[in-house]
Amino acid sequence: MIDETEIRRRLEADAHSCYQWSNGPDTVYPAHAHSYRKLLYCLKGSIRFDLVDRGASQELGPGDRLDLAPGTRHSAVVGRQGVTCLEGQAREGGA
């Protein structure tokens, strides 16, 4: 079992504007990008991020982290059990 308090501490050390969100099973996010470096931890369930321009995918489960550079186009599909994630915008010069 993951320690959500520790994950939140780690994210808040590296990022600002942190927030938690959840989605139900099989939710789909269309391709998009952010102007900032996105840091995300999966807390519960699973989600697959497809890195559109790279032709690569990254599956996340509890405790896994995703680090997306600014401008990285990505889409996502939530797993069959739904997902809860914690994300934020990386601090300048952060991990």
Backbone as ProteinMPNN parsed JSONL, in Angstrom:
{"seq_chain_A": "MIDETEIRRRLEADAHSCYQWSNGPDTVYPAHAHSYRKLLYCLKGSIRFDLVDRGASQELGPGDRLDLAPGTRHSAVVGRQGVTCLEGQAREGGA", "coords_chain_A": {"N_chain_A": [[0.837, -1.186, 0.0], [0.47, 2.25, -0.776], [1.895, 5.262, 0.606], [0.073, 7.908, 0.941], [0.41, 10.384, 2.169], [3.185, 10.726, 2.16], [3.671, 10.764, -0.61], [2.271, 13.09, -1.316], [3.827, 14.94, 0.111], [6.275, 14.697, -1.271], [5.514, 15.566, -3.865], [4.67, 18.21, -3.342], [7.09, 19.312, -2.606], [8.389, 19.485, -5.018], [6.662, 20.789, -6.747], [4.133, 23.302, -7.499], [0.782, 24.623, -7.078], [-0.694, 22.279, -6.571], [-3.034, 19.617, -6.807], [-5.695, 17.244, -6.267], [-7.383, 14.76, -8.169], [-10.047, 12.752, -9.544], [-11.323, 10.118, -11.631], [-13.872, 8.163, -13.216], [-14.111, 4.695, -14.37], [-12.64, 3.961, -17.544], [-12.641, 6.56, -18.587], [-11.824, 8.978, -21.042], [-9.288, 11.15, -22.087], [-8.794, 13.537, -24.522], [-6.101, 14.271, -26.878], [-3.807, 16.713, -25.79], [-1.83, 19.53, -24.612], [0.351, 21.107, -22.189], [1.492, 24.295, -21.007], [3.348, 24.231, -19.095], [5.649, 22.322, -17.017], [4.461, 19.281, -16.112], [3.836, 17.407, -13.227], [2.846, 14.323, -11.979], [1.293, 12.019, -9.824], [0.005, 8.762, -9.491], [-2.465, 7.752, -7.315], [-4.503, 5.903, -6.695], [-6.029, 3.133, -8.409], [-5.7, 3.089, -12.002], [-4.104, 4.501, -14.926], [-3.485, 5.219, -18.344], [-1.142, 7.002, -20.142], [-0.765, 8.35, -23.298], [1.812, 9.322, -25.276], [1.585, 11.345, -27.673], [3.114, 12.48, -29.911], [5.429, 11.026, -29.743], [4.778, 8.401, -30.033], [4.582, 6.655, -27.914], [3.685, 5.033, -24.799], [2.7, 5.297, -21.349], [1.989, 3.493, -18.559], [0.359, 3.972, -15.505], [0.197, 3.104, -12.105], [-0.767, 2.773, -8.618], [1.355, 4.871, -6.768], [3.115, 5.391, -8.86], [4.885, 7.781, -10.928], [4.525, 10.47, -13.233], [6.212, 12.574, -15.445], [5.944, 15.29, -17.349], [7.251, 17.197, -19.934], [6.999, 20.715, -20.783], [4.663, 21.445, -23.376], [4.423, 18.831, -24.313], [2.49, 16.739, -26.123], [-0.25, 14.811, -25.144], [-2.518, 12.132, -24.494], [-5.028, 10.401, -22.57], [-6.212, 7.418, -20.934], [-8.361, 6.172, -18.59], [-8.153, 3.437, -16.309], [-9.944, 0.288, -15.668], [-10.808, 0.313, -13.021], [-11.14, 2.909, -12.351], [-9.52, 6.028, -11.366], [-7.384, 7.878, -9.153], [-5.541, 10.763, -8.867], [-2.705, 12.848, -8.092], [-1.53, 15.98, -8.829], [0.684, 18.579, -10.105], [2.319, 21.715, -10.963], [5.597, 21.825, -11.997], [8.21, 23.232, -10.037], [10.405, 25.926, -10.868], [13.588, 24.877, -11.825], [13.245, 22.585, -10.366], [12.951, 19.071, -9.319]], "CA_chain_A": [[0.0, 0.0, 0.0], [1.276, 3.468, -0.856], [1.732, 6.262, 1.656], [-0.386, 9.112, 0.253], [0.994, 11.553, 2.83], [4.558, 10.849, 1.656], [3.595, 11.176, -2.015], [1.882, 14.506, -1.313], [5.01, 15.689, 0.559], [7.235, 14.707, -2.386], [5.028, 16.421, -4.943], [4.672, 19.607, -2.908], [8.481, 19.767, -2.588], [8.826, 19.681, -6.4], [5.655, 21.446, -7.582], [3.152, 24.208, -6.885], [-0.582, 24.47, -7.626], [-1.002, 20.848, -6.48], [-4.428, 19.254, -6.546], [-6.064, 15.834, -6.435], [-8.565, 14.56, -9.0], [-10.454, 11.357, -9.76], [-12.22, 9.832, -12.748], [-14.427, 6.826, -13.264], [-13.529, 3.76, -15.326], [-12.638, 4.14, -18.997], [-12.693, 7.961, -19.011], [-10.82, 9.277, -22.07], [-8.876, 12.538, -22.274], [-8.212, 13.699, -25.858], [-4.742, 14.82, -26.933], [-3.631, 18.11, -25.423], [-0.51, 19.832, -24.046], [0.368, 22.163, -21.178], [2.612, 25.23, -21.174], [4.211, 24.038, -17.928], [6.08, 20.949, -16.739], [3.441, 18.638, -15.281], [4.232, 16.265, -12.408], [1.621, 13.631, -11.581], [1.383, 10.715, -9.158], [-1.216, 7.96, -9.388], [-2.682, 7.327, -5.933], [-5.371, 4.712, -6.7], [-6.488, 2.743, -9.741], [-4.683, 3.114, -13.055], [-4.323, 5.373, -16.074], [-2.447, 5.12, -19.377], [-0.876, 8.225, -20.885], [-0.188, 8.141, -24.622], [2.61, 10.473, -25.686], [1.123, 11.35, -29.055], [4.162, 12.742, -30.898], [6.516, 10.047, -29.583], [4.287, 7.05, -30.288], [4.888, 5.857, -26.72], [2.676, 5.047, -23.739], [3.166, 5.044, -19.988], [0.934, 3.025, -17.655], [0.599, 4.348, -14.117], [-0.576, 2.496, -11.033], [-0.517, 3.431, -7.337], [2.736, 5.205, -6.44], [3.89, 5.747, -10.05], [4.975, 9.215, -11.229], [4.678, 10.909, -14.62], [6.845, 13.883, -15.559], [5.758, 15.718, -18.736], [7.853, 18.477, -20.285], [6.057, 21.65, -21.399], [4.389, 21.232, -24.793], [4.307, 17.411, -24.663], [1.104, 16.348, -26.413], [-0.581, 13.53, -24.53], [-3.909, 11.772, -24.229], [-5.036, 9.455, -21.451], [-7.362, 6.534, -20.759], [-8.449, 5.671, -17.221], [-8.334, 1.989, -16.216], [-11.26, -0.276, -15.347], [-11.176, 0.585, -11.623], [-11.084, 4.348, -12.133], [-8.202, 6.524, -10.972], [-7.219, 9.089, -8.357], [-4.186, 11.262, -9.078], [-2.269, 14.092, -7.472], [-0.636, 16.607, -9.8], [1.052, 19.97, -9.912], [3.232, 22.322, -11.922], [6.958, 21.76, -11.456], [8.868, 24.487, -9.674], [11.588, 26.233, -11.678], [14.787, 24.232, -11.324], [12.879, 21.464, -9.496], [13.247, 17.692, -9.731]], "C_chain_A": [[0.882, 1.251, 0.0], [0.952, 4.417, 0.297], [1.369, 7.589, 0.983], [0.196, 10.381, 0.867], [2.407, 11.795, 2.32], [4.561, 11.306, 0.201], [3.231, 12.658, -2.104], [3.076, 15.373, -0.897], [6.03, 15.807, -0.572], [6.793, 15.658, -3.488], [5.099, 17.891, -4.54], [6.083, 20.175, -2.783], [8.952, 20.14, -3.994], [7.889, 20.551, -7.229], [4.803, 22.42, -6.77], [1.8, 23.966, -7.56], [-1.008, 23.003, -7.632], [-2.483, 20.629, -6.178], [-4.645, 17.777, -6.844], [-7.315, 15.763, -7.302], [-8.821, 13.074, -9.186], [-11.346, 11.277, -10.985], [-12.696, 8.402, -12.656], [-13.771, 5.983, -14.34], [-13.685, 4.217, -16.774], [-12.826, 5.582, -19.464], [-11.547, 8.217, -19.982], [-10.562, 10.782, -22.099], [-8.276, 12.653, -23.67], [-6.827, 14.348, -25.782], [-4.75, 16.318, -26.628], [-2.22, 18.286, -24.868], [-0.67, 20.948, -23.021], [1.59, 23.049, -21.413], [3.638, 25.089, -20.049], [4.626, 22.567, -17.823], [5.128, 20.348, -15.714], [4.045, 17.448, -14.542], [2.959, 15.632, -11.873], [1.958, 12.308, -10.923], [0.021, 10.048, -9.219], [-1.318, 7.492, -7.935], [-3.475, 6.031, -5.851], [-5.779, 4.408, -8.127], [-5.354, 2.768, -10.746], [-5.106, 4.062, -14.169], [-3.167, 5.177, -17.041], [-2.348, 6.467, -20.082], [-0.215, 7.848, -22.199], [0.512, 9.43, -25.028], [2.52, 10.55, -27.204], [2.256, 11.491, -30.06], [5.318, 11.753, -30.827], [6.084, 8.632, -29.929], [4.573, 6.113, -29.125], [3.748, 5.986, -25.719], [3.342, 4.811, -22.396], [1.962, 4.696, -19.13], [1.313, 3.419, -16.235], [-0.35, 3.598, -13.198], [-0.206, 3.187, -9.735], [0.979, 3.611, -7.034], [3.586, 5.618, -7.624], [3.806, 7.243, -10.33], [5.159, 9.428, -12.726], [5.24, 12.318, -14.596], [6.762, 14.281, -17.027], [6.368, 17.098, -18.951], [6.799, 19.403, -20.887], [5.891, 21.342, -22.888], [4.261, 19.789, -25.222], [2.838, 17.061, -24.881], [0.861, 14.948, -25.863], [-2.091, 13.371, -24.45], [-3.861, 10.757, -23.099], [-6.324, 8.648, -21.449], [-7.29, 5.968, -19.345], [-8.734, 4.171, -17.247], [-9.719, 1.585, -15.734], [-11.726, -0.028, -13.92], [-11.269, 2.078, -11.325], [-9.684, 4.76, -11.696], [-8.346, 7.737, -10.056], [-5.76, 9.498, -8.492], [-3.966, 12.55, -8.301], [-1.294, 14.723, -8.451], [-0.365, 18.051, -9.46], [1.971, 20.437, -11.018], [4.619, 22.382, -11.297], [7.494, 23.151, -11.145], [10.066, 24.689, -10.595], [12.817, 25.598, -11.037], [14.522, 23.043, -10.43], [13.195, 20.125, -10.105], [12.363, 17.236, -10.854]], "O_chain_A": [[1.905, 1.304, 0.684], [-0.132, 4.367, 0.878], [2.248, 8.309, 0.511], [0.447, 11.352, 0.154], [2.79, 12.938, 2.073], [5.373, 12.149, -0.178], [3.827, 13.396, -2.888], [3.309, 16.427, -1.489], [6.584, 16.881, -0.805], [7.587, 16.455, -3.988], [5.546, 18.725, -5.327], [6.262, 21.391, -2.846], [9.811, 21.008, -4.152], [8.271, 21.008, -8.306], [4.76, 22.37, -5.54], [1.705, 23.186, -8.508], [-1.616, 22.539, -8.596], [-3.093, 21.362, -5.399], [-3.877, 17.151, -7.574], [-8.204, 16.607, -7.185], [-7.927, 12.247, -9.008], [-12.035, 12.235, -11.335], [-12.021, 7.538, -12.096], [-12.972, 6.483, -15.131], [-14.708, 4.775, -17.169], [-13.143, 5.805, -20.632], [-10.433, 7.737, -19.776], [-11.496, 11.584, -22.13], [-7.329, 11.93, -23.981], [-6.44, 14.9, -24.752], [-5.578, 17.075, -27.135], [-1.498, 17.307, -24.677], [-1.687, 21.641, -22.987], [2.598, 22.597, -21.954], [4.673, 25.755, -20.059], [4.034, 21.691, -18.455], [5.006, 20.842, -14.593], [4.685, 16.589, -15.149], [2.084, 16.334, -11.367], [2.81, 11.563, -11.408], [-1.003, 10.702, -9.02], [-0.378, 6.91, -7.394], [-3.166, 5.159, -5.038], [-5.867, 5.309, -8.961], [-4.199, 2.508, -10.407], [-6.284, 4.38, -14.335], [-2.021, 4.992, -16.631], [-3.347, 7.005, -20.558], [0.775, 7.117, -22.217], [-0.109, 10.49, -25.113], [3.283, 9.902, -27.92], [2.348, 10.685, -30.986], [6.107, 11.659, -31.768], [6.928, 7.752, -30.102], [4.782, 4.916, -29.323], [2.95, 6.922, -25.78], [4.409, 4.203, -22.313], [1.033, 5.491, -18.987], [2.452, 3.222, -15.812], [-1.543, 3.475, -13.477], [0.606, 4.113, -9.752], [1.755, 2.655, -7.041], [4.679, 6.148, -7.43], [2.808, 7.893, -10.021], [5.856, 8.667, -13.396], [4.795, 13.159, -13.814], [7.431, 13.681, -17.868], [6.043, 18.05, -18.241], [5.809, 18.929, -21.444], [6.86, 21.018, -23.575], [4.011, 19.529, -26.399], [2.04, 17.084, -23.944], [1.649, 14.028, -26.082], [-2.835, 14.347, -24.352], [-2.785, 10.303, -22.712], [-7.375, 9.112, -21.891], [-6.291, 5.364, -18.954], [-9.472, 3.691, -18.107], [-10.559, 2.434, -15.432], [-12.917, -0.146, -13.633], [-11.457, 2.47, -10.173], [-8.771, 3.936, -11.659], [-9.295, 8.513, -10.167], [-4.854, 8.696, -8.263], [-4.909, 13.238, -7.91], [-0.331, 14.078, -8.864], [-1.062, 18.67, -8.657], [2.356, 19.666, -11.897], [4.796, 22.921, -10.205], [7.265, 24.109, -11.883], [10.672, 23.718, -11.049], [13.054, 25.766, -9.841], [15.443, 22.528, -9.796], [13.643, 20.032, -11.248], [12.485, 16.101, -11.314]]}, "name": "protein", "num_of_chains": 1, "seq": "MIDETEIRRRLEADAHSCYQWSNGPDTVYPAHAHSYRKLLYCLKGSIRFDLVDRGASQELGPGDRLDLAPGTRHSAVVGRQGVTCLEGQAREGGA"}
